[in-house]
Amino acid sequence: MSMDYDAGQLTYLDALGIDVWVHREHLLAQAQAELPQSVQAIPQTIALGTVAPELTANASPAPVGAGFMAQATEALKAVVAPTVIATRNVNIPSAFEQQESLTPQQAPRFNLQFWCYSSGLWFVSCHNELLPEHHKFVHNLAQFVQGKRRRPRHVGIFSWPMIDSPNIDQGVEVAKKYLQQHMEQIQQLSPCSQLIALDNAAQWLPPQNLVSLGLDLSTCLARGDEKQRIWKILLEHRIL
């Protein structure tokens, strides 16, 4: 018997015990039409939870009329279901966690002004927006300490960060490393024997031969008692 029957008719004839010959082209077309429906049913089954093995064992077998389609559906479940379940169990980091891991250390921002004299005396300030009056005060202080007027061999600024880039580590330790290299270069031009820190510059300078006056340049210009305090500190360290 060779005619074109749909799935329902084939099931009915099979229940009556009537053998039906189906063309191979018709069987393949039917399989392609029904496969997408089976695939769509798989995620719903997974969302409800994995079926217990004992329930699967006791489940009723597929109808005889299903034939090739029932076997194809079961084979597809065996391949697709484990893959979907494994994907659900993968611990994928959230976007916030990924952003935190990529966030670089915030770079400090400071400027260090150097006045380096041939006597080996260095003055370093981190005062912002230095004015000519500030430079004049440092020169007068250097003349007072050295005993005579001398022009500095080097006057320059070290600024950090050198390059504004969020992709480069420019944290505190990196800043101190490059500052040390900068000071070593100045040493070749004007060797340092005594380092005097003005303002809050001491936090960035090496402790060797360092004297921190703990002053503010603008305050020193306006207050006489501040100058007396500086003079006492210089006497205590035997710099005068």
N, C-alpha and C positions, 0 to 999 in steps of 0.2 A: 504494500500500500504506500503510495508515494504522492503525497499532497502537502501543501503548505498549511501548517497548523500553528496557532499561537501556543504560548506556554500553558494556558488553561485547558485548551483542547487536548494537548499532549498528556497532561496529567489525568484527564478524564478517561481517555482511551487506555492509558496505562493501567488505571484502576480496573477497567473491564477486562484486562488481559489481552488486549489487542496490540500486536506489534506494529509499530509505525516506523517506516524508513524516512529519515529526514535528510534532505540534501545538505552537504557540508557547507555550501555557501550560506544557506539559510541559518544553520547552526552558529556559524561565526558571526553573522550579522546580529543574531539574537544575543550572543555573548557580549558583543561590543555595546549593545543598547542597554544591557542590564548591569554591566560592570560599574559604571559611575554611581549608580544607586547604592551598590554594595559598599563602595569606597566611602560615600557620604555617611553611611550608617556606622562606620568604624569609630570616628571621633566621639560620637554620642555614646557608644558602648564604653569607651575608655573614660569619658567624663564621669560616668556613673560608678566607676571603680572596676578593678580587675575581678573577673568572675572566679569564684573559688574552684579549685580543681575538682572537688567532689560533685559540685553542681554541673560542671562541664561533663563529667563522666556519666552522670545520670540523665543528661539532656537527651531528648528524643532525637533519633536520627533524622536526617533531611528526607523530605518526600522523595519517593522513587522517581516521580515525574520531573524533579528538578534536574537530574542527570548531570550533564557537563557543567551547568551553571552553579550547582551546589558545590561541586568539587573546586571549581575556580574561585568561588567566594571564600571557602575555607582556606585554600592555599594563600590567597591574598591577605587574609587576616593574619595568618602565621608569619607573613613577611613584614607587613606594615605595622601591626600592633606593637611588637617589641621596640621598633624604632621610635614610634611616637611616645611610648612610656619612658624610654631612656632619655629622650629629649626633654620631657617634662621634669625629670629629676636632676638635670644639670643646673648647678648653682651659678647663674650668670650675675656678675656684679652690676649693681645699679649704676645709672648715669652719675649720681651724686658721688658714689665711691670712686668711680673712675676720675672724676674731676678733682677730688681731693688728692689722689695719688699723683696727679700731674701738676698740682699747684706748686710752683717753686717757692723757696724761702724768700720772704720779702726783703728787698735790698735796703740797707740803711743809706741815708743821704746826708753827706757832710762835705765841707770844704776845709782843708788845712792850709793855712798861709805860713810859709817858711821865710825866716830872715836868718841867713847863715853868714857868720863873720869869720875872718881869717884867724882870729884868736881861738877858734874852736867853740865859740858860743853860738848856740842855735836858739832862736825864739820861734815858737809855734803857736798859732792861734786858730780857733775854729769860729771866730766871730763872723757873723753874716754881714755882708755889705760894708766892707771896710772903707773908711773915709781917709783922706789925706792926713787928718788929725791923728788917726789911729797909728798910721805909719810913723808919723813924727814922734809920737810918744814912745814907740818901741825903739826907734833910733836913739832917743835921749836916754832911755833906760839902758841900752847897750853901751852908750858912751859912759854912763855913770858906773857901770860894772867894770868895764875894760880900762877905765882911767883916761882914755883919750878918744877922740872922734875917729871912727873908721867907717868906711863904706862897706856894706855887706857884699860878700862875693856872690851870693845867690839870693834872689828874692823870687819866689814862685808859689804856685797853688797846686795842691793835689785834690782833685774832685772825685767823689764817688756817688753813684756808679759812673764808670767811664762811658758805658753804652747802655741806653735804656732798651733792654730786651727782656721780655718775660721768659724766654727760652734758655737763658744763661744763668747759672748759679752765681749770684752776686751778694751772698750773705755776709755775715760779720767776719767769719774766718777767711773767706776769699778776699774781702776788703783789706784785712790786716796783712795778708800775704803780699798783695800788690803794693800796699803802702811800704812794706819792708823793702821790696825791690826798688821802689822809688827813692827811699832814703839811702840805700846803698849806692845808687847812682850819684846822689848829691855828695856823699862821702868822698867820692873820687875827686870832686871839684873843691869841696871845702870840708875837711875832716872835722868831726864833732867830738869835743871833749866834755861839754856840758850842755844838757838839753833842758830848756826852761819852757814849761807849758803854760799858756795863757788861756783864759776862759775854761772851757771843758775839754780841751784838746788832750789832756792826759789819758783819757780812756782809750785813745787810739794809738798811743805811743808806747814803745818798749820801755820797761822799767829801768834799764841800765842808764846811770848818770842822769836820771830824770828828777827835776824839781818842779812841782806844780804850785804855781802862785795862787790858783783858785780865784782869779780876778776876772772882772768884766771890763774890757777896754773902755767902753762908754762911761762906766761908773768911775773909772780912774780919772778920766778927764774932768769930772765934775766934783769929786770929793777929795779933799786933802788928807783926811784920815785914812783913806784907802791906800794912798801912796806911802804913808808911814807904816802901814801893815806890811806892804810889800818889802819895804826896806828891812824890816825885822826878819822876815823870812829869808832874805838873801844873806843876812848876817849869820843866821843859824846854820846855814849850809856852807858858810865860809866862801861864798862866791865873790864878795867884795874884796 
